[in-house]
Amino acid sequence: MDIVITNTKRKTPPRILLYGDGGTGKSNLAAAFPSPLFINVEDGLDEIDTQALPIPKTFDDVMSQLAWIYENGSDFRTIISDSLDHLEIIINKDVCEKNDVSSISEISFGGGYTQAFDRFQQFLTGMSAIRIKNNSTVVFICHGHVRTFNNVSGADYDRFELKLREKTGQLFFEFCTLVGFLHLNISVKKEKAGFKEKTKAIGGNLRVLSCQPSAGFQSKNRYGITTDISLPSPQEGYNNLIKAITGETK
């Protein structure tokens, strides 16, 4: 076997995961990406002027849509899945129907969750194939929730994480080149109230995207971004994000 050493750095479209509370503007930000096409699992785009495929009712519908995009979607530069946690509901329902049970937990030895994870892998393989063939950016949208983090180096603590089964969330976290937590720029301060102190929230008028490692939430990026990205509007937010990814803001 001949050994050939190559330079691994290449310019490829980013793989992005946006998550946060409902109503923080995740779908609006994704819609500001170039030539977007939504896989509209959540049915939450009524107020957004964009393009989307029909709302899928089954996991087979979702995979059929991926096959259609693979063959016919070369004009779309951004493929968006909205949202992963609603896709998890569809996948769990598919597993239940295929196994003739009413709850995925009824399948012995965690087999139902294994089958669901396999379906997520199929979905991710399809999205990856589209990205490679059509040179498209892929964007995944997900809601977040607070979960206790098992801290092996100290006391456990709560943090925001993807609203997915942990193994599934890790699958997408590892695949994406940027995982951004979208939230309001809220800070807190303590005020004296008689003999007591109370905590008051301040700020919160500007949305920001945090994509650097933090104890308070899951996030990461492979672009050297170390500061929050401001999102005054969806289009300005997209512009700021791309500048951060390409290093124009450094």
Secondary structure, 3 states (H helix, E strand, C coil): CCCCCCCCCCCCCCEEEEEECCCCCHHHHHHCCCCEEEEECCCCCCCCCCCECCCCCCHHHHHHHHHHHHHHCCCCCEEEEECHHHHHHHHHHHHHHHHCCCCHHHCHHHHHHHHHHHHHHHHHHHHHHHHHHHCCEEEEEEEEEEEEECCCCCCCEEEEEECCCHHHHHHHHHHCCEEEEEEEEEEEEEEEECCEEEEEEEEEEEEEEECCCCCCECCEECCCCCCCEEECCHHHHHHHHHHHHHCCCC
